[in-house]
Amino acid sequence: MSSNPSCPCNDHVCEFHPVNHDKGCNLCVEDSVRTREIPKCFFLKIRENVDDITDWSFESFANLVSKDVKK
């Protein structure tokens, strides 16, 4: 069970996923910010399936949000 039950990410292999430690979302968010990326859970709020996403950058997220708003 995740230390954050609201985490929608299913990448349990990721060392930063809350199932792999007791620090909740902190490690994931810290790593994402350090690498100028957005955590996967934000993308999952916009799209149900993110398997085809390879660019987790701020810009990629902004483009995805912009497309979603135009729907």
C-alpha positions as CSV (number, residue, x, y, z in Angstrom):
1,M,0.0,0.0,0.0
2,S,1.2,3.5,-0.9
3,S,2.1,5.9,1.8
4,N,-0.1,8.2,-0.3
5,P,-3.3,6.3,-1.2
6,S,-4.3,9.1,-3.6
7,C,-1.2,8.6,-5.8
8,P,-2.5,7.6,-9.3
9,C,0.9,6.5,-10.6
10,N,1.3,2.8,-11.2
11,D,5.0,2.9,-11.8
12,H,5.9,1.0,-8.7
13,V,9.4,0.3,-10.0
14,C,10.3,4.0,-9.7
15,E,12.4,4.5,-6.5
16,F,10.5,7.7,-5.8
17,H,7.0,6.1,-5.9
18,P,5.4,6.3,-2.4
19,V,5.1,2.5,-2.2
20,N,8.9,2.3,-2.0
21,H,9.4,4.6,1.1
22,D,7.6,6.5,3.8
23,K,8.0,10.0,2.5
24,G,4.8,10.3,0.5
25,C,5.1,12.4,-2.7
26,N,8.0,14.4,-1.5
27,L,10.8,12.4,-3.2
28,C,8.9,12.3,-6.5
29,V,8.2,16.0,-6.5
30,E,11.7,17.0,-5.4
31,D,13.2,14.9,-8.2
32,S,10.8,16.3,-10.8
33,V,11.5,19.9,-9.9
34,R,15.2,19.3,-9.9
35,T,15.0,17.9,-13.5
36,R,12.5,20.6,-14.6
37,E,9.8,18.0,-15.0
38,I,6.2,17.6,-13.8
39,P,5.3,14.5,-11.8
40,K,3.4,11.8,-13.7
41,C,0.3,12.2,-11.4
42,F,-0.3,15.7,-12.9
43,F,-0.3,14.2,-16.4
44,L,-2.7,11.5,-15.2
45,K,-5.2,14.2,-14.1
46,I,-5.4,15.3,-17.8
47,R,-5.2,11.9,-19.5
48,E,-6.2,8.5,-18.3
49,N,-3.4,6.8,-20.3
50,V,0.1,8.3,-20.3
51,D,2.0,5.3,-21.7
52,D,2.9,7.2,-24.9
53,I,4.3,10.2,-23.1
54,T,8.1,10.4,-23.0
55,D,8.5,14.1,-22.3
56,W,7.6,15.0,-18.8
57,S,8.9,18.6,-19.1
58,F,7.0,21.7,-17.9
59,E,6.5,22.6,-21.6
60,S,5.1,19.2,-22.5
61,F,2.6,19.5,-19.6
62,A,1.7,23.0,-20.6
63,N,1.0,21.8,-24.2
64,L,-1.1,19.0,-22.9
65,V,-3.1,21.3,-20.7
66,S,-3.6,23.7,-23.5
67,K,-5.0,21.0,-25.8
68,D,-7.3,19.7,-23.0
69,V,-8.7,23.2,-22.3
70,K,-9.5,23.7,-26.0
71,K,-11.8,20.6,-26.1
